[in-house]
């Protein structure tokens, strides 16, 4: 495996547009996307000593960015959850309180109904995938389900990144319509 080098002086020129486009497609907010890319560069600078050279700089930065995006959504959901907890509290003298945490299902305590619903969703997704044109289904599976990087998919299928994003957009639109019609 090649030993890649790291050069933060070129990150903005080489990767900022790519990282921004990657982010904006996931957060749909220009300011947040810019902040996340900036946070990614900062985190990269702070953890340069951890760069092992086993992946390219871009792949390494994307992995940092993915964690930043996940953290962003965790933070939003955490703040939202705390607000819901405060709203649902019942301050009745006879009651101990009606905290949301007490009513949220344990993720490890799946019921037969939960399992059946997941299986139904899985069946619906596979059914909708089978209705897509072959190339759309292939790209959708590789990108959305299997999580391959854009570069890998483009090389594997011999398509451009622009073409990939057009195919992904069409596939996602078709999948959403199909799932809305057949599952919801």
Buried (B, 14 or more C-beta within 10 A) or exposed (E): EEEBEBEEEEBEEBBBEBBBBBBBEBBEEEEBBBBBBBBBBEBBEEEEEEBEEEBBBBEBBBEBBBEBBEEBEEEEEEEEEEEBBEEBEEEEEEEEEEBBEEEEEEEEEEEEEEEEEEEEEEEBBEEBBEEBEEBBBBBBBBBBEEEBBBBBBBEEBEBEEEBBBBBBEBBBEBBEEBBEEEBE
